Amino acid sequence: MEVGEEIIVELDKGKTLLITLDSIGKANEEGLVTVYFKVNGQGRSVQIKDTSVKVETVQNIKAAKDNAHEIGAPLQGLLSTILVKKGDKVAKNQPLFIIEAMKMETTITANEDATVDAIILKEGTLVNSEDLVLKLES
């Protein structure tokens, strides 16, 4: 159907539906599109999977609480800035990355002298509490 187009659907003898397509939204990050239409004048909407949209989902890994070398996000927010790169030597209390949440920034620091072994998440990633951001090695 095209936007503004009307169709009549006969369900049974004497029972028909007048369906009008009002609008089609844009695909969200999960590839779902909201379609707005009217059935016999009543507004309705449904979400439909758009298979032409490539959706990439990332399952963030949780930092192990018993491993001091795995540095996780202490709160939910946006991983706005990563201040180190792989191979950097960091000192105790040196800033590693910044998380923005509710218009406030939280700077996460190294808990010991170490070397950055791996950066797991990219800047701009939405993180949940305890999501693994980077790994250190002594």
Residue, then its C-alpha position, 0 to 999 in steps of 0.5 A: m500500500e502507498v500512504g493515503e491509499e484505502i483498501i476494503v477487506e472482506l472478512d465474511k459476507g457483510k463484514t468488511l474493513l476499510i483500511t487506510l495507510d496514514s504513515i510509515g515511520k523510520a526503522n529504529e536501532e532494532g530494525l522495527v518500523t512503526v506503521y500508522f493506519k486507520v481501520n474503519g476510522q479508528g487509528r491503529s499502529v503496529q511495529i513491523k520488522d524491516t528486513s532490508v535494514k542491517v541490525e548489529t547488536v552488541q552484547n556487552i561483557k560484564a567486568a569480573k568483580d574479583n578481577a582488579h584488572e577488568i575495569g567496568a562502568p560503575l553506572q549506566g550512561l554514555l561512554s563519552t571519552i576514552l583517555v588511554k589507548k592500548g599499550d599505555k602505561v598508567a599510574k594509580n589514580q590516572p583517569l582512564f575514561i569518562i561516563e556521562a549520565m544525567k548531564m554529569e560526567t564521572t571519571i574512572t581512574a586506574n586502581e593501580d600502576a599498570t599497562v592498558d591491555a585491551i579497550i573493549l568498548k568504543e567511545g559513544t557506546l551506551v553502557n550499563s553498570e559493570d559493563l567491561v570497558l577495558k583491561l589492564e595488566s600489571 
